[in-house]
Amino acid sequence: MLTLARLARLGLAVGAAAVLAAGLSTSAQAATGALRYFSISGEEFRITNPSDNVCINLQVRPDLIANQTDKTMSVYSGAGCTSFVLNLEPGRSVAHIGGPRSVRFIA
């Protein structure tokens, strides 16, 4: 009977460890690299390793925006990721698109 109790505790410990490991592996991911954007006057802004699926409101309306990450970035003309404009693939940049206000990296 004592052996059965030990097996039950071992099974419980293994199960708890599996649930914990699964929970940790689904935590937020981030794009690797940087989002760079430039104001009309040429001032540079940078966000390094931005989180996936999180709306990022930009500090200024950029004249040029560059996705130097490993994830595709959705660009929006409105704050709060409203009014979708385009998707910008990794390594691509775009200029003169009306000064987007926010972006989101797609997982």
C-alpha positions as a LaTeX table, in Angstrom:
\begin{tabular}{lrrr}
\hline
Residue & $x$ (\AA) & $y$ (\AA) & $z$ (\AA) \\
\hline
Met1 & 0.00 & 0.00 & 0.00 \\
Leu2 & 2.87 & 2.36 & 0.78 \\
Thr3 & 4.25 & 1.85 & $-2.73$ \\
Leu4 & 0.90 & 2.79 & $-4.26$ \\
Ala5 & 0.90 & 6.05 & $-2.27$ \\
Arg6 & 4.42 & 6.85 & $-3.46$ \\
Leu7 & 3.41 & 6.17 & $-7.08$ \\
Ala8 & 0.40 & 8.44 & $-6.69$ \\
Arg9 & 2.57 & 11.27 & $-5.32$ \\
Leu10 & 5.11 & 10.74 & $-8.09$ \\
Gly11 & 2.34 & 10.84 & $-10.69$ \\
Leu12 & 0.95 & 14.03 & $-9.16$ \\
Ala13 & 4.39 & 15.66 & $-9.15$ \\
Val14 & 5.05 & 14.69 & $-12.78$ \\
Gly15 & 1.61 & 15.93 & $-13.82$ \\
Ala16 & 2.10 & 19.26 & $-12.04$ \\
Ala17 & 5.52 & 19.68 & $-13.64$ \\
Ala18 & 4.04 & 18.99 & $-17.09$ \\
Val19 & 1.26 & 21.55 & $-16.58$ \\
Leu20 & 3.78 & 24.12 & $-15.36$ \\
Ala21 & 6.11 & 23.51 & $-18.30$ \\
Ala22 & 3.24 & 23.75 & $-20.80$ \\
Gly23 & 2.08 & 26.99 & $-19.21$ \\
Leu24 & 5.53 & 28.54 & $-19.43$ \\
Ser25 & 6.01 & 27.54 & $-23.06$ \\
Thr26 & 2.89 & 29.45 & $-24.14$ \\
Ser27 & 4.09 & 32.76 & $-22.71$ \\
Ala28 & 4.31 & 35.82 & $-24.96$ \\
Gln29 & 6.80 & 35.66 & $-27.79$ \\
Ala30 & 8.69 & 38.56 & $-29.30$ \\
Ala31 & 10.02 & 39.43 & $-32.69$ \\
Thr32 & 13.81 & 39.39 & $-32.82$ \\
Gly33 & 15.31 & 42.60 & $-34.15$ \\
Ala34 & 14.14 & 46.19 & $-34.27$ \\
Leu35 & 11.35 & 48.31 & $-35.59$ \\
Arg36 & 12.94 & 51.55 & $-36.80$ \\
Tyr37 & 10.99 & 54.58 & $-37.86$ \\
Phe38 & 11.90 & 58.11 & $-38.82$ \\
Ser39 & 10.01 & 61.38 & $-38.48$ \\
Ile40 & 9.67 & 63.74 & $-41.43$ \\
Ser41 & 12.64 & 65.68 & $-40.00$ \\
Gly42 & 14.77 & 62.50 & $-39.94$ \\
Glu43 & 14.69 & 61.82 & $-36.19$ \\
Glu44 & 15.06 & 58.06 & $-35.57$ \\
Phe45 & 12.96 & 56.01 & $-33.16$ \\
Arg46 & 13.58 & 52.34 & $-32.37$ \\
Ile47 & 11.73 & 49.52 & $-30.61$ \\
Thr48 & 13.88 & 46.44 & $-29.99$ \\
Asn49 & 12.41 & 42.92 & $-29.81$ \\
Pro50 & 8.75 & 44.00 & $-29.86$ \\
Ser51 & 6.18 & 41.55 & $-28.46$ \\
Asp52 & 3.96 & 39.57 & $-30.84$ \\
Asn53 & 0.26 & 40.40 & $-31.12$ \\
Val54 & 0.56 & 43.58 & $-29.04$ \\
Cys55 & $-0.54$ & 46.90 & $-30.49$ \\
Ile56 & 2.27 & 49.47 & $-30.36$ \\
Asn57 & 1.36 & 53.15 & $-30.65$ \\
Leu58 & 4.21 & 55.04 & $-32.31$ \\
Gln59 & 5.68 & 58.20 & $-30.73$ \\
Val60 & 5.49 & 60.20 & $-33.98$ \\
Arg61 & 3.87 & 59.76 & $-37.38$ \\
Pro62 & 6.80 & 58.30 & $-39.33$ \\
Asp63 & 7.69 & 59.25 & $-42.86$ \\
Leu64 & 9.69 & 56.01 & $-43.17$ \\
Ile65 & 9.14 & 52.78 & $-41.25$ \\
Ala66 & 11.48 & 49.75 & $-41.40$ \\
Asn67 & 10.78 & 46.24 & $-40.15$ \\
Gln68 & 14.19 & 44.87 & $-39.22$ \\
Thr69 & 12.77 & 41.92 & $-37.28$ \\
Asp70 & 12.08 & 38.29 & $-38.12$ \\
Lys71 & 8.25 & 38.72 & $-38.04$ \\
Thr72 & 5.70 & 40.36 & $-40.32$ \\
Met73 & 4.38 & 43.67 & $-39.04$ \\
Ser74 & 0.87 & 45.05 & $-39.63$ \\
Val75 & 0.77 & 48.82 & $-40.04$ \\
Tyr76 & $-2.28$ & 50.93 & $-39.09$ \\
Ser77 & $-3.14$ & 54.56 & $-39.80$ \\
Gly78 & $-5.01$ & 54.95 & $-36.50$ \\
Ala79 & $-3.86$ & 54.68 & $-32.91$ \\
Gly80 & $-4.80$ & 51.45 & $-31.14$ \\
Cys81 & $-4.25$ & 49.41 & $-34.32$ \\
Thr82 & $-7.29$ & 50.76 & $-36.14$ \\
Ser83 & $-7.56$ & 51.32 & $-39.90$ \\
Phe84 & $-5.25$ & 48.65 & $-41.36$ \\
Val85 & $-2.88$ & 49.94 & $-44.06$ \\
Leu86 & $-0.54$ & 47.08 & $-45.01$ \\
Asn87 & 1.62 & 44.17 & $-43.84$ \\
Leu88 & 5.35 & 44.76 & $-43.91$ \\
Glu89 & 7.45 & 41.60 & $-44.19$ \\
Pro90 & 10.76 & 41.12 & $-42.34$ \\
Gly91 & 13.59 & 43.20 & $-43.79$ \\
Arg92 & 11.26 & 45.54 & $-45.69$ \\
Ser93 & 10.66 & 49.26 & $-45.29$ \\
Val94 & 8.16 & 51.72 & $-46.68$ \\
Ala95 & 7.99 & 55.50 & $-46.90$ \\
His96 & 5.35 & 58.14 & $-47.57$ \\
Ile97 & 2.28 & 56.10 & $-46.58$ \\
Gly98 & 0.51 & 58.84 & $-44.66$ \\
Gly99 & 2.19 & 58.66 & $-41.27$ \\
Pro100 & 0.94 & 55.48 & $-39.57$ \\
Arg101 & 0.10 & 55.71 & $-35.85$ \\
Ser102 & 0.44 & 52.09 & $-34.70$ \\
Val103 & 1.81 & 48.63 & $-35.57$ \\
Arg104 & 1.38 & 45.02 & $-34.48$ \\
Phe105 & 3.79 & 42.11 & $-35.04$ \\
Ile106 & 2.10 & 38.95 & $-36.26$ \\
Ala107 & 3.11 & 35.69 & $-34.57$ \\
\hline
\end{tabular}
